[in-house]
Amino acid sequence: MTKLVTFYVEQHNSHLPHSAFKGQTPDEMYFGTGEGIPKQLAAAKLQARELRLQTN
């Protein structure tokens, strides 16, 4: 059981982006390593929108 809880906590903190943190993981927020993530997500969103407009 301890192994599963440890796995879950590690996955949650280092792999799952959180909308409250603008796409950053809790670890990225805590350690300050994810400053560029919101800009990357905004650029990807814009690119996807432009592709949809071209396709449709």
PyMOL commands that set and color helices and strands:
alter all, ss='L'
color gray80, all
select helices_A, chain A and resi 2-14+19-21+26-31+37-55
alter helices_A, ss='H'
color red, helices_A
deselect
rebuild
show_as cartoon
